[in-house]
């Protein structure tokens, strides 16, 4: 799926459970991530429902715990690795 197709899917309100954002264009990757986070995680609940991890800095159990936890005061949560 390319950048345009991914944004169209998100705008249509039918997001996938997992996105792998890859490519050579750092600007487009950052823009896609920002769009996803802003679309699905309210600024009011972002402290509870948005986690950012660097894969080399944490262990799998910590990431897994965040992935399976329910959103707080929101329908969605986002975990960025």
Long-range contacts (C-beta under 8 A, 24 or more apart in sequence): 3-28, 3-32, 6-32, 7-32, 7-35, 10-35, 10-36, 10-39, 15-39, 15-40, 33-80, 36-78, 37-78, 37-80, 40-76, 40-78, 41-74, 41-76, 41-77, 41-78, 42-74, 44-73, 45-71, 45-72, 45-73, 45-74, 48-72, 48-73, 48-74, 48-77, 49-73, 49-74, 49-76, 49-77, 49-78, 50-77, 50-78, 50-79, 50-80, 51-77, 51-78, 51-79, 51-80, 52-80, 53-79, 53-80, 53-81, 54-81, 55-81
